[in-house]
Amino acid sequence: MISEEKMTHIVHLILDGIWKQDLVDYPNEEEALREAKKICLGYIQQINAASETVRKKILSQKNPPREGTPQWDNLYQKYLEEEVQKKGG
């Protein structure tokens, strides 16, 4: 999991970029920061859940490839994209 400090840094970068491009004006920076962190954490949780589902799907195959092999990586990427699409991502 990502640390609170790293998450705050990433969210600041995102908000600064949005602000510099004049895409949005937020009157309360602290509130914007809190909301952006909440959204990012929710996204990370969804990706982690999808990743766990994909790992189980691969391991449930009759002859699953070993993790780290090109076959594993290809299946993982394919199934992860499918899982994210199912969840509306």
N, CA, C and O atoms as a CHARMM CRD file, in Angstrom:
* protein
*
  356
    1    1 MET  N      0.84900  -1.18300   0.00000 PROA 1      0.00000
    2    1 MET  CA     0.00000   0.00000   0.00000 PROA 1      0.00000
    3    1 MET  C      0.89100   1.24100   0.00000 PROA 1      0.00000
    4    1 MET  O      2.02400   1.20900   0.47900 PROA 1      0.00000
    5    2 ILE  N      0.37600   2.29500  -0.52700 PROA 2      0.00000
    6    2 ILE  CA     1.10900   3.55200  -0.63500 PROA 2      0.00000
    7    2 ILE  C      1.02300   4.30900   0.69400 PROA 2      0.00000
    8    2 ILE  O     -0.01000   4.28800   1.36200 PROA 2      0.00000
    9    3 SER  N      2.10400   4.96800   1.06500 PROA 3      0.00000
   10    3 SER  CA     2.12800   5.68800   2.33800 PROA 3      0.00000
   11    3 SER  C      1.29600   6.96600   2.25100 PROA 3      0.00000
   12    3 SER  O      1.04600   7.49300   1.16700 PROA 3      0.00000
   13    4 GLU  N      0.88300   7.44000   3.39700 PROA 4      0.00000
   14    4 GLU  CA     0.10700   8.68300   3.48700 PROA 4      0.00000
   15    4 GLU  C      0.89200   9.84300   2.89300 PROA 4      0.00000
   16    4 GLU  O      0.33100  10.69200   2.20000 PROA 4      0.00000
   17    5 GLU  N      2.18300   9.87600   3.16500 PROA 5      0.00000
   18    5 GLU  CA     3.03700  10.95700   2.66100 PROA 5      0.00000
   19    5 GLU  C      3.10000  10.94400   1.13100 PROA 5      0.00000
   20    5 GLU  O      2.99100  11.98800   0.48900 PROA 5      0.00000
   21    6 LYS  N      3.27600   9.76200   0.56300 PROA 6      0.00000
   22    6 LYS  CA     3.32900   9.64900  -0.90000 PROA 6      0.00000
   23    6 LYS  C      1.98600  10.00200  -1.52000 PROA 6      0.00000
   24    6 LYS  O      1.92900  10.67600  -2.54900 PROA 6      0.00000
   25    7 MET  N      0.89700   9.54400  -0.88900 PROA 7      0.00000
   26    7 MET  CA    -0.43700   9.85400  -1.39600 PROA 7      0.00000
   27    7 MET  C     -0.67100  11.35600  -1.38400 PROA 7      0.00000
   28    7 MET  O     -1.19400  11.91100  -2.35000 PROA 7      0.00000
   29    8 THR  N     -0.29100  12.01300  -0.31000 PROA 8      0.00000
   30    8 THR  CA    -0.44800  13.46300  -0.22400 PROA 8      0.00000
   31    8 THR  C      0.35600  14.15300  -1.31500 PROA 8      0.00000
   32    8 THR  O     -0.13000  15.09300  -1.94400 PROA 8      0.00000
   33    9 HSD  N      1.57100  13.69800  -1.54200 PROA 9      0.00000
   34    9 HSD  CA     2.41400  14.28800  -2.58700 PROA 9      0.00000
   35    9 HSD  C      1.77100  14.12100  -3.96400 PROA 9      0.00000
   36    9 HSD  O      1.71000  15.07300  -4.74200 PROA 9      0.00000
   37   10 ILE  N      1.29700  12.92300  -4.26100 PROA 10     0.00000
   38   10 ILE  CA     0.66600  12.66200  -5.55300 PROA 10     0.00000
   39   10 ILE  C     -0.57600  13.52800  -5.73700 PROA 10     0.00000
   40   10 ILE  O     -0.78300  14.11200  -6.80000 PROA 10     0.00000
   41   11 VAL  N     -1.39100  13.60500  -4.70300 PROA 11     0.00000
   42   11 VAL  CA    -2.61600  14.40800  -4.78600 PROA 11     0.00000
   43   11 VAL  C     -2.27500  15.87800  -4.98700 PROA 11     0.00000
   44   11 VAL  O     -2.94200  16.56400  -5.76200 PROA 11     0.00000
   45   12 HSD  N     -1.25400  16.36900  -4.30700 PROA 12     0.00000
   46   12 HSD  CA    -0.82800  17.76000  -4.51300 PROA 12     0.00000
   47   12 HSD  C     -0.39600  17.97900  -5.96100 PROA 12     0.00000
   48   12 HSD  O     -0.73400  19.00300  -6.55500 PROA 12     0.00000
   49   13 LEU  N      0.33700  17.04500  -6.52800 PROA 13     0.00000
   50   13 LEU  CA     0.76000  17.17000  -7.92700 PROA 13     0.00000
   51   13 LEU  C     -0.44700  17.22800  -8.86000 PROA 13     0.00000
   52   13 LEU  O     -0.48800  18.03900  -9.78600 PROA 13     0.00000
   53   14 ILE  N     -1.41900  16.37200  -8.61100 PROA 14     0.00000
   54   14 ILE  CA    -2.62900  16.35500  -9.43700 PROA 14     0.00000
   55   14 ILE  C     -3.37600  17.67800  -9.31400 PROA 14     0.00000
   56   14 ILE  O     -3.73600  18.29400 -10.31700 PROA 14     0.00000
   57   15 LEU  N     -3.60600  18.10700  -8.07600 PROA 15     0.00000
   58   15 LEU  CA    -4.35200  19.35100  -7.87200 PROA 15     0.00000
   59   15 LEU  C     -3.60400  20.55500  -8.43300 PROA 15     0.00000
   60   15 LEU  O     -4.22200  21.44900  -9.01100 PROA 15     0.00000
   61   16 ASP  N     -2.29100  20.58900  -8.27300 PROA 16     0.00000
   62   16 ASP  CA    -1.50100  21.68700  -8.84100 PROA 16     0.00000
   63   16 ASP  C     -1.61900  21.71200 -10.35800 PROA 16     0.00000
   64   16 ASP  O     -1.76000  22.77700 -10.95900 PROA 16     0.00000
   65   17 GLY  N     -1.56000  20.53300 -10.97600 PROA 17     0.00000
   66   17 GLY  CA    -1.69500  20.45900 -12.43100 PROA 17     0.00000
   67   17 GLY  C     -3.05400  20.93000 -12.89900 PROA 17     0.00000
   68   17 GLY  O     -3.15300  21.66000 -13.88600 PROA 17     0.00000
   69   18 ILE  N     -4.09900  20.52300 -12.20600 PROA 18     0.00000
   70   18 ILE  CA    -5.45400  20.95300 -12.55300 PROA 18     0.00000
   71   18 ILE  C     -5.58800  22.45900 -12.37800 PROA 18     0.00000
   72   18 ILE  O     -6.17200  23.14000 -13.22100 PROA 18     0.00000
   73   19 TRP  N     -5.05100  22.97200 -11.28900 PROA 19     0.00000
   74   19 TRP  CA    -5.14400  24.40000 -11.01700 PROA 19     0.00000
   75   19 TRP  C     -4.36400  25.20400 -12.05900 PROA 19     0.00000
   76   19 TRP  O     -4.86400  26.21200 -12.55800 PROA 19     0.00000
   77   20 LYS  N     -3.14300  24.77200 -12.39200 PROA 20     0.00000
   78   20 LYS  CA    -2.31500  25.49600 -13.36500 PROA 20     0.00000
   79   20 LYS  C     -2.93800  25.51800 -14.75000 PROA 20     0.00000
   80   20 LYS  O     -2.76700  26.48300 -15.49300 PROA 20     0.00000
   81   21 GLN  N     -3.66000  24.45800 -15.10200 PROA 21     0.00000
   82   21 GLN  CA    -4.32000  24.42100 -16.40200 PROA 21     0.00000
   83   21 GLN  C     -5.66400  25.13900 -16.36900 PROA 21     0.00000
   84   21 GLN  O     -6.38000  25.18700 -17.36900 PROA 21     0.00000
   85   22 ASP  N     -5.99300  25.69000 -15.21900 PROA 22     0.00000
   86   22 ASP  CA    -7.22900  26.44400 -15.02600 PROA 22     0.00000
   87   22 ASP  C     -8.46400  25.60000 -15.36000 PROA 22     0.00000
   88   22 ASP  O     -9.43300  26.09200 -15.93800 PROA 22     0.00000
   89   23 LEU  N     -8.40600  24.32600 -14.98500 PROA 23     0.00000
   90   23 LEU  CA    -9.52400  23.42900 -15.24000 PROA 23     0.00000
   91   23 LEU  C    -10.58500  23.51800 -14.15200 PROA 23     0.00000
   92   23 LEU  O    -11.76400  23.24800 -14.38400 PROA 23     0.00000
   93   24 VAL  N    -10.14700  23.89600 -12.97600 PROA 24     0.00000
   94   24 VAL  CA   -11.08400  24.01400 -11.86300 PROA 24     0.00000
   95   24 VAL  C    -10.52500  25.00700 -10.85400 PROA 24     0.00000
   96   24 VAL  O     -9.31200  25.17500 -10.72800 PROA 24     0.00000
   97   25 ASP  N    -11.42300  25.65200 -10.14800 PROA 25     0.00000
   98   25 ASP  CA   -11.01300  26.57100  -9.09100 PROA 25     0.00000
   99   25 ASP  C    -11.64600  26.06900  -7.79800 PROA 25     0.00000
  100   25 ASP  O    -12.86900  25.99700  -7.68800 PROA 25     0.00000
  101   26 TYR  N    -10.82300  25.72900  -6.83400 PROA 26     0.00000
  102   26 TYR  CA   -11.36000  25.23100  -5.58000 PROA 26     0.00000
  103   26 TYR  C    -11.10600  26.26400  -4.48500 PROA 26     0.00000
  104   26 TYR  O     -9.96100  26.62900  -4.21900 PROA 26     0.00000
  105   27 PRO  N    -12.17900  26.72900  -3.85400 PROA 27     0.00000
  106   27 PRO  CA   -12.04200  27.77400  -2.83900 PROA 27     0.00000
  107   27 PRO  C    -11.39000  27.28900  -1.54700 PROA 27     0.00000
  108   27 PRO  O    -10.75800  28.07100  -0.83700 PROA 27     0.00000
  109   28 ASN  N    -11.54000  26.01500  -1.24400 PROA 28     0.00000
  110   28 ASN  CA   -10.99600  25.47400  -0.00600 PROA 28     0.00000
  111   28 ASN  C     -9.98900  24.38200  -0.36300 PROA 28     0.00000
  112   28 ASN  O    -10.37200  23.25100  -0.66200 PROA 28     0.00000
  113   29 GLU  N     -8.72100  24.72100  -0.33000 PROA 29     0.00000
  114   29 GLU  CA    -7.67400  23.78600  -0.75100 PROA 29     0.00000
  115   29 GLU  C     -7.63100  22.53900   0.12600 PROA 29     0.00000
  116   29 GLU  O     -7.41700  21.43900  -0.38400 PROA 29     0.00000
  117   30 GLU  N     -7.82700  22.68500   1.41600 PROA 30     0.00000
  118   30 GLU  CA    -7.79900  21.52800   2.31800 PROA 30     0.00000
  119   30 GLU  C     -8.93500  20.55300   2.00600 PROA 30     0.00000
  120   30 GLU  O     -8.74500  19.33700   2.02300 PROA 30     0.00000
  121   31 GLU  N    -10.11000  21.10000   1.72200 PROA 31     0.00000
  122   31 GLU  CA   -11.25200  20.24900   1.36300 PROA 31     0.00000
  123   31 GLU  C    -10.98500  19.52600   0.04400 PROA 31     0.00000
  124   31 GLU  O    -11.28800  18.34100  -0.09300 PROA 31     0.00000
  125   32 ALA  N    -10.42300  20.23800  -0.91600 PROA 32     0.00000
  126   32 ALA  CA   -10.08300  19.63300  -2.20700 PROA 32     0.00000
  127   32 ALA  C     -9.05200  18.52400  -2.01300 PROA 32     0.00000
  128   32 ALA  O     -9.14900  17.46800  -2.63900 PROA 32     0.00000
  129   33 LEU  N     -8.08600  18.75500  -1.16500 PROA 33     0.00000
  130   33 LEU  CA    -7.05500  17.75600  -0.88300 PROA 33     0.00000
  131   33 LEU  C     -7.66700  16.50800  -0.24700 PROA 33     0.00000
  132   33 LEU  O     -7.34200  15.38600  -0.63600 PROA 33     0.00000
  133   34 ARG  N     -8.54300  16.70500   0.72100 PROA 34     0.00000
  134   34 ARG  CA    -9.20300  15.57000   1.38300 PROA 34     0.00000
  135   34 ARG  C    -10.02100  14.74400   0.38700 PROA 34     0.00000
  136   34 ARG  O     -9.94700  13.51600   0.37500 PROA 34     0.00000
  137   35 GLU  N    -10.79700  15.43600  -0.44600 PROA 35     0.00000
  138   35 GLU  CA   -11.63300  14.73600  -1.42000 PROA 35     0.00000
  139   35 GLU  C    -10.78900  13.99100  -2.45100 PROA 35     0.00000
  140   35 GLU  O    -11.10500  12.85800  -2.81300 PROA 35     0.00000
  141   36 ALA  N     -9.72800  14.62100  -2.91800 PROA 36     0.00000
  142   36 ALA  CA    -8.85300  13.98400  -3.90500 PROA 36     0.00000
  143   36 ALA  C     -8.18600  12.74600  -3.30300 PROA 36     0.00000
  144   36 ALA  O     -8.05100  11.72700  -3.98000 PROA 36     0.00000
  145   37 LYS  N     -7.77100  12.82600  -2.05000 PROA 37     0.00000
  146   37 LYS  CA    -7.17000  11.66700  -1.38100 PROA 37     0.00000
  147   37 LYS  C     -8.18000  10.52900  -1.26900 PROA 37     0.00000
  148   37 LYS  O     -7.85400   9.36400  -1.50000 PROA 37     0.00000
  149   38 LYS  N     -9.40600  10.88700  -0.91400 PROA 38     0.00000
  150   38 LYS  CA   -10.45500   9.88400  -0.77500 PROA 38     0.00000
  151   38 LYS  C    -10.70700   9.17900  -2.11700 PROA 38     0.00000
  152   38 LYS  O    -10.87300   7.96000  -2.16200 PROA 38     0.00000
  153   39 ILE  N    -10.73200   9.94700  -3.19100 PROA 39     0.00000
  154   39 ILE  CA   -10.94100   9.38000  -4.52300 PROA 39     0.00000
  155   39 ILE  C     -9.77500   8.47200  -4.90600 PROA 39     0.00000
  156   39 ILE  O     -9.98700   7.36700  -5.40500 PROA 39     0.00000
  157   40 CYS  N     -8.55600   8.93000  -4.67600 PROA 40     0.00000
  158   40 CYS  CA    -7.36900   8.13000  -5.01000 PROA 40     0.00000
  159   40 CYS  C     -7.32700   6.83800  -4.20900 PROA 40     0.00000
  160   40 CYS  O     -7.01700   5.78200  -4.75900 PROA 40     0.00000
  161   41 LEU  N     -7.63200   6.90400  -2.93300 PROA 41     0.00000
  162   41 LEU  CA    -7.64000   5.69700  -2.10200 PROA 41     0.00000
  163   41 LEU  C     -8.70700   4.71300  -2.56900 PROA 41     0.00000
  164   41 LEU  O     -8.48000   3.50300  -2.58400 PROA 41     0.00000
  165   42 GLY  N     -9.87000   5.23700  -2.95100 PROA 42     0.00000
  166   42 GLY  CA   -10.92900   4.37900  -3.48100 PROA 42     0.00000
  167   42 GLY  C    -10.49500   3.67800  -4.75300 PROA 42     0.00000
  168   42 GLY  O    -10.77300   2.49500  -4.95200 PROA 42     0.00000
  169   43 TYR  N     -9.80800   4.42200  -5.61600 PROA 43     0.00000
  170   43 TYR  CA    -9.31000   3.84500  -6.86600 PROA 43     0.00000
  171   43 TYR  C     -8.28400   2.74600  -6.58000 PROA 43     0.00000
  172   43 TYR  O     -8.33200   1.67500  -7.18600 PROA 43     0.00000
  173   44 ILE  N     -7.37400   3.00900  -5.67400 PROA 44     0.00000
  174   44 ILE  CA    -6.35200   2.01600  -5.32200 PROA 44     0.00000
  175   44 ILE  C     -7.00600   0.76200  -4.75100 PROA 44     0.00000
  176   44 ILE  O     -6.58200  -0.35100  -5.06300 PROA 44     0.00000
  177   45 GLN  N     -8.02700   0.92700  -3.92400 PROA 45     0.00000
  178   45 GLN  CA    -8.72200  -0.22700  -3.36000 PROA 45     0.00000
  179   45 GLN  C     -9.40000  -1.04800  -4.45200 PROA 45     0.00000
  180   45 GLN  O     -9.40200  -2.27800  -4.39900 PROA 45     0.00000
  181   46 GLN  N     -9.98100  -0.36300  -5.44700 PROA 46     0.00000
  182   46 GLN  CA   -10.61800  -1.07500  -6.55700 PROA 46     0.00000
  183   46 GLN  C     -9.59300  -1.85900  -7.36800 PROA 46     0.00000
  184   46 GLN  O     -9.83700  -3.00600  -7.74200 PROA 46     0.00000
  185   47 ILE  N     -8.45200  -1.24100  -7.63900 PROA 47     0.00000
  186   47 ILE  CA    -7.40400  -1.91600  -8.40200 PROA 47     0.00000
  187   47 ILE  C     -6.86300  -3.11600  -7.61600 PROA 47     0.00000
  188   47 ILE  O     -6.62200  -4.17900  -8.18800 PROA 47     0.00000
  189   48 ASN  N     -6.67500  -2.94400  -6.31700 PROA 48     0.00000
  190   48 ASN  CA    -6.19600  -4.06000  -5.48800 PROA 48     0.00000
  191   48 ASN  C     -7.19000  -5.21800  -5.48300 PROA 48     0.00000
  192   48 ASN  O     -6.79400  -6.38100  -5.56200 PROA 48     0.00000
  193   49 ALA  N     -8.48100  -4.89900  -5.39000 PROA 49     0.00000
  194   49 ALA  CA    -9.50600  -5.94300  -5.41400 PROA 49     0.00000
  195   49 ALA  C     -9.52200  -6.64200  -6.76900 PROA 49     0.00000
  196   49 ALA  O     -9.62400  -7.86700  -6.83500 PROA 49     0.00000
  197   50 ALA  N     -9.42200  -5.87400  -7.84300 PROA 50     0.00000
  198   50 ALA  CA    -9.38800  -6.45400  -9.18800 PROA 50     0.00000
  199   50 ALA  C     -8.15400  -7.33500  -9.34700 PROA 50     0.00000
  200   50 ALA  O     -8.23200  -8.41600  -9.93000 PROA 50     0.00000
  201   51 SER  N     -7.02900  -6.88200  -8.83500 PROA 51     0.00000
  202   51 SER  CA    -5.79300  -7.64800  -8.92300 PROA 51     0.00000
  203   51 SER  C     -5.92500  -8.98200  -8.20000 PROA 51     0.00000
  204   51 SER  O     -5.46800 -10.00900  -8.70100 PROA 51     0.00000
  205   52 GLU  N     -6.53700  -8.97200  -7.04200 PROA 52     0.00000
  206   52 GLU  CA    -6.73600 -10.20700  -6.28100 PROA 52     0.00000
  207   52 GLU  C     -7.64500 -11.16600  -7.04400 PROA 52     0.00000
  208   52 GLU  O     -7.38800 -12.36900  -7.08200 PROA 52     0.00000
  209   53 THR  N     -8.70300 -10.64000  -7.64700 PROA 53     0.00000
  210   53 THR  CA    -9.60600 -11.45700  -8.45000 PROA 53     0.00000
  211   53 THR  C     -8.86400 -12.08800  -9.62300 PROA 53     0.00000
  212   53 THR  O     -9.05000 -13.26800  -9.92200 PROA 53     0.00000
  213   54 VAL  N     -8.02800 -11.30100 -10.28100 PROA 54     0.00000
  214   54 VAL  CA    -7.26300 -11.77800 -11.43200 PROA 54     0.00000
  215   54 VAL  C     -6.28100 -12.86800 -11.01000 PROA 54     0.00000
  216   54 VAL  O     -6.15300 -13.88500 -11.69100 PROA 54     0.00000
  217   55 ARG  N     -5.59500 -12.66300  -9.90300 PROA 55     0.00000
  218   55 ARG  CA    -4.64400 -13.67500  -9.42400 PROA 55     0.00000
  219   55 ARG  C     -5.35700 -15.00700  -9.15700 PROA 55     0.00000
  220   55 ARG  O     -4.86200 -16.07200  -9.52800 PROA 55     0.00000
  221   56 LYS  N     -6.51200 -14.93200  -8.51700 PROA 56     0.00000
  222   56 LYS  CA    -7.27900 -16.14900  -8.24000 PROA 56     0.00000
  223   56 LYS  C     -7.72500 -16.81700  -9.53300 PROA 56     0.00000
  224   56 LYS  O     -7.70300 -18.04300  -9.64700 PROA 56     0.00000
  225   57 LYS  N     -8.12900 -16.00700 -10.50400 PROA 57     0.00000
  226   57 LYS  CA    -8.57200 -16.54200 -11.79000 PROA 57     0.00000
  227   57 LYS  C     -7.43200 -17.27800 -12.49600 PROA 57     0.00000
  228   57 LYS  O     -7.62700 -18.36700 -13.03400 PROA 57     0.00000
  229   58 ILE  N     -6.25900 -16.68300 -12.49000 PROA 58     0.00000
  230   58 ILE  CA    -5.10600 -17.32100 -13.13400 PROA 58     0.00000
  231   58 ILE  C     -4.73700 -18.61100 -12.40600 PROA 58     0.00000
  232   58 ILE  O     -4.50200 -19.64300 -13.03500 PROA 58     0.00000
  233   59 LEU  N     -4.69000 -18.54500 -11.08100 PROA 59     0.00000
  234   59 LEU  CA    -4.29000 -19.72400 -10.29700 PROA 59     0.00000
  235   59 LEU  C     -5.31100 -20.85600 -10.35800 PROA 59     0.00000
  236   59 LEU  O     -4.97600 -22.00800 -10.08300 PROA 59     0.00000
  237   60 SER  N     -6.55500 -20.53500 -10.71600 PROA 60     0.00000
  238   60 SER  CA    -7.58800 -21.57000 -10.79300 PROA 60     0.00000
  239   60 SER  C     -7.53700 -22.34700 -12.11100 PROA 60     0.00000
  240   60 SER  O     -8.25600 -23.33200 -12.27600 PROA 60     0.00000
  241   61 GLN  N     -6.70400 -21.91500 -13.03300 PROA 61     0.00000
  242   61 GLN  CA    -6.58100 -22.62500 -14.30300 PROA 61     0.00000
  243   61 GLN  C     -5.94500 -23.99300 -14.07800 PROA 61     0.00000
  244   61 GLN  O     -5.24500 -24.22100 -13.09100 PROA 61     0.00000
  245   62 LYS  N     -6.20800 -24.89500 -15.02000 PROA 62     0.00000
  246   62 LYS  CA    -5.69800 -26.26300 -14.89700 PROA 62     0.00000
  247   62 LYS  C     -4.17600 -26.29300 -14.77800 PROA 62     0.00000
  248   62 LYS  O     -3.64300 -26.96300 -13.89400 PROA 62     0.00000
  249   63 ASN  N     -3.48100 -25.59100 -15.64000 PROA 63     0.00000
  250   63 ASN  CA    -2.02000 -25.49700 -15.59900 PROA 63     0.00000
  251   63 ASN  C     -1.61900 -24.02400 -15.59200 PROA 63     0.00000
  252   63 ASN  O     -1.20300 -23.48900 -16.62000 PROA 63     0.00000
  253   64 PRO  N     -1.74000 -23.37400 -14.44700 PROA 64     0.00000
  254   64 PRO  CA    -1.43500 -21.93700 -14.42200 PROA 64     0.00000
  255   64 PRO  C      0.05400 -21.67100 -14.65300 PROA 64     0.00000
  256   64 PRO  O      0.90600 -22.42500 -14.18300 PROA 64     0.00000
  257   65 PRO  N      0.35700 -20.60300 -15.37500 PROA 65     0.00000
  258   65 PRO  CA     1.76800 -20.24500 -15.55100 PROA 65     0.00000
  259   65 PRO  C      2.34700 -19.73800 -14.23200 PROA 65     0.00000
  260   65 PRO  O      1.61200 -19.29500 -13.35000 PROA 65     0.00000
  261   66 ARG  N      3.65100 -19.80800 -14.11100 PROA 66     0.00000
  262   66 ARG  CA     4.30800 -19.27500 -12.91000 PROA 66     0.00000
  263   66 ARG  C      4.27600 -17.76000 -12.95300 PROA 66     0.00000
  264   66 ARG  O      4.44200 -17.14400 -14.00600 PROA 66     0.00000
  265   67 GLU  N      4.06000 -17.17400 -11.78800 PROA 67     0.00000
  266   67 GLU  CA     4.05900 -15.71500 -11.69800 PROA 67     0.00000
  267   67 GLU  C      5.43000 -15.17900 -12.10400 PROA 67     0.00000
  268   67 GLU  O      6.46700 -15.72100 -11.72000 PROA 67     0.00000
  269   68 GLY  N      5.40900 -14.10700 -12.88600 PROA 68     0.00000
  270   68 GLY  CA     6.64800 -13.48400 -13.33600 PROA 68     0.00000
  271   68 GLY  C      7.05900 -13.90300 -14.73500 PROA 68     0.00000
  272   68 GLY  O      7.93800 -13.29400 -15.34400 PROA 68     0.00000
  273   69 THR  N      6.41000 -14.95800 -15.24700 PROA 69     0.00000
  274   69 THR  CA     6.71900 -15.38700 -16.61000 PROA 69     0.00000
  275   69 THR  C      5.94500 -14.51700 -17.60100 PROA 69     0.00000
  276   69 THR  O      4.95500 -13.88500 -17.23200 PROA 69     0.00000
  277   70 PRO  N      6.39300 -14.48300 -18.85100 PROA 70     0.00000
  278   70 PRO  CA     5.64900 -13.70700 -19.85700 PROA 70     0.00000
  279   70 PRO  C      4.18700 -14.15700 -19.98200 PROA 70     0.00000
  280   70 PRO  O      3.29600 -13.33000 -20.17900 PROA 70     0.00000
  281   71 GLN  N      3.94500 -15.47200 -19.86700 PROA 71     0.00000
  282   71 GLN  CA     2.56400 -15.95800 -19.95000 PROA 71     0.00000
  283   71 GLN  C      1.71700 -15.40300 -18.80700 PROA 71     0.00000
  284   71 GLN  O      0.58100 -14.97200 -19.00800 PROA 71     0.00000
  285   72 TRP  N      2.29100 -15.42200 -17.60800 PROA 72     0.00000
  286   72 TRP  CA     1.57500 -14.86800 -16.44900 PROA 72     0.00000
  287   72 TRP  C      1.29600 -13.38800 -16.68300 PROA 72     0.00000
  288   72 TRP  O      0.16800 -12.93000 -16.50000 PROA 72     0.00000
  289   73 ASP  N      2.30200 -12.65400 -17.08000 PROA 73     0.00000
  290   73 ASP  CA     2.14600 -11.21600 -17.28600 PROA 73     0.00000
  291   73 ASP  C      1.07600 -10.90900 -18.32900 PROA 73     0.00000
  292   73 ASP  O      0.27200  -9.99400 -18.14900 PROA 73     0.00000
  293   74 ASN  N      1.06700 -11.67900 -19.42400 PROA 74     0.00000
  294   74 ASN  CA     0.06900 -11.45800 -20.47300 PROA 74     0.00000
  295   74 ASN  C     -1.34200 -11.75000 -19.97800 PROA 74     0.00000
  296   74 ASN  O     -2.26500 -10.96800 -20.20500 PROA 74     0.00000
  297   75 LEU  N     -1.49800 -12.88500 -19.29800 PROA 75     0.00000
  298   75 LEU  CA    -2.81300 -13.21900 -18.74300 PROA 75     0.00000
  299   75 LEU  C     -3.24700 -12.20000 -17.70000 PROA 75     0.00000
  300   75 LEU  O     -4.39800 -11.76600 -17.68600 PROA 75     0.00000
  301   76 TYR  N     -2.32300 -11.82300 -16.83200 PROA 76     0.00000
  302   76 TYR  CA    -2.64200 -10.86400 -15.77300 PROA 76     0.00000
  303   76 TYR  C     -3.14100  -9.55200 -16.38000 PROA 76     0.00000
  304   76 TYR  O     -4.16500  -9.01700 -15.95600 PROA 76     0.00000
  305   77 GLN  N     -2.41900  -9.04100 -17.36400 PROA 77     0.00000
  306   77 GLN  CA    -2.79600  -7.77400 -17.98600 PROA 77     0.00000
  307   77 GLN  C     -4.15300  -7.88900 -18.67500 PROA 77     0.00000
  308   77 GLN  O     -5.00100  -7.00700 -18.54300 PROA 77     0.00000
  309   78 LYS  N     -4.35000  -8.97400 -19.40600 PROA 78     0.00000
  310   78 LYS  CA    -5.61600  -9.19300 -20.12200 PROA 78     0.00000
  311   78 LYS  C     -6.78500  -9.26600 -19.13900 PROA 78     0.00000
  312   78 LYS  O     -7.79400  -8.58100 -19.30900 PROA 78     0.00000
  313   79 TYR  N     -6.63900 -10.09700 -18.11700 PROA 79     0.00000
  314   79 TYR  CA    -7.71900 -10.27000 -17.15000 PROA 79     0.00000
  315   79 TYR  C     -7.94600  -9.01100 -16.31600 PROA 79     0.00000
  316   79 TYR  O     -9.08300  -8.70000 -15.95800 PROA 79     0.00000
  317   80 LEU  N     -6.88200  -8.29500 -16.00900 PROA 80     0.00000
  318   80 LEU  CA    -7.04200  -7.06000 -15.23900 PROA 80     0.00000
  319   80 LEU  C     -7.83300  -6.03700 -16.04600 PROA 80     0.00000
  320   80 LEU  O     -8.72600  -5.38100 -15.51000 PROA 80     0.00000
  321   81 GLU  N     -7.51600  -5.89700 -17.31700 PROA 81     0.00000
  322   81 GLU  CA    -8.27200  -4.97000 -18.16800 PROA 81     0.00000
  323   81 GLU  C     -9.74300  -5.36700 -18.22600 PROA 81     0.00000
  324   81 GLU  O    -10.62300  -4.50900 -18.15900 PROA 81     0.00000
  325   82 GLU  N    -10.01000  -6.66800 -18.35100 PROA 82     0.00000
  326   82 GLU  CA   -11.39000  -7.14900 -18.36700 PROA 82     0.00000
  327   82 GLU  C    -12.09500  -6.84000 -17.04900 PROA 82     0.00000
  328   82 GLU  O    -13.24100  -6.39200 -17.04100 PROA 82     0.00000
  329   83 GLU  N    -11.41400  -7.07900 -15.95300 PROA 83     0.00000
  330   83 GLU  CA   -12.00000  -6.85200 -14.62600 PROA 83     0.00000
  331   83 GLU  C    -12.30300  -5.36800 -14.40900 PROA 83     0.00000
  332   83 GLU  O    -13.36000  -5.01300 -13.88800 PROA 83     0.00000
  333   84 VAL  N    -11.37700  -4.51800 -14.80800 PROA 84     0.00000
  334   84 VAL  CA   -11.58400  -3.07200 -14.65200 PROA 84     0.00000
  335   84 VAL  C    -12.76100  -2.62000 -15.51800 PROA 84     0.00000
  336   84 VAL  O    -13.56600  -1.79600 -15.08400 PROA 84     0.00000
  337   85 GLN  N    -12.86700  -3.15100 -16.73300 PROA 85     0.00000
  338   85 GLN  CA   -13.99100  -2.80900 -17.61000 PROA 85     0.00000
  339   85 GLN  C    -15.31600  -3.25000 -16.99600 PROA 85     0.00000
  340   85 GLN  O    -16.31100  -2.52800 -17.07700 PROA 85     0.00000
  341   86 LYS  N    -15.33200  -4.43700 -16.38000 PROA 86     0.00000
  342   86 LYS  CA   -16.55400  -4.92300 -15.73300 PROA 86     0.00000
  343   86 LYS  C    -16.99600  -3.98500 -14.61900 PROA 86     0.00000
  344   86 LYS  O    -18.19000  -3.77600 -14.40800 PROA 86     0.00000
  345   87 LYS  N    -16.03000  -3.42600 -13.91400 PROA 87     0.00000
  346   87 LYS  CA   -16.32900  -2.55500 -12.77800 PROA 87     0.00000
  347   87 LYS  C    -16.59700  -1.11500 -13.20300 PROA 87     0.00000
  348   87 LYS  O    -16.86000  -0.25200 -12.36500 PROA 87     0.00000
  349   88 GLY  N    -16.53000  -0.86200 -14.50400 PROA 88     0.00000
  350   88 GLY  CA   -16.83600   0.48200 -14.98800 PROA 88     0.00000
  351   88 GLY  C    -15.64600   1.39600 -15.07500 PROA 88     0.00000
  352   88 GLY  O    -15.82100   2.61200 -15.14100 PROA 88     0.00000
  353   89 GLY  N    -14.44800   0.87000 -15.07800 PROA 89     0.00000
  354   89 GLY  CA   -13.23400   1.67600 -15.11800 PROA 89     0.00000
  355   89 GLY  C    -12.78200   1.86300 -16.47100 PROA 89     0.00000
  356   89 GLY  O    -11.76700   2.52200 -16.69700 PROA 89     0.00000
